[in-house]
Amino acid sequence: MTWTAVLALAAGTYLLRLAGIVLRGRLTVPQHVERLLDLGATALLVALAATAALTAAGGFAGWARPAGVAVGLVAAWWRVPFVLVVVLAAATTAGLRLLGVS
């Protein structure tokens, strides 16, 4: 990626964030639209996490990575401290790979 593209994306991101702050008091969005935007952001985050957890190099990532992600999700659901969530997920993935599960 060229520096021009990086700078253009950075400027666009900054301007979008600034527009949200500036227009917050001037623009009234109906409650149902706010709810849809929240759901859309959540759906995009889940899709990104699923893609990162399940694919590698254009194919299935194997069973170790999704298992580690699942352990991390359960630990986060139980409100385990973040560092421990990461350690548990990484240890699960590494342990399964050590046992030969790809």
VENJO-V672579 format. One record per pair of residues at least 12 apart in sequence whose ideal C-beta (glycine too) atoms are under 8 Angstrom apart, sorted by the first residue. I is the first residue (numbers start at 1). J is the second residue. Records with the same first field share a line. If there is no record, write none. Layout:
I->J, J
This chain:
49->69
53->65, 66, 69
54->66
62->101, 102
63->96, 101, 102
64->92, 93, 96, 97, 101, 102
65->93
67->92, 93, 96, 101
68->89, 90, 92, 93, 96
69->89
71->88, 89, 92
72->85, 86, 88, 89, 92
75->88, 89
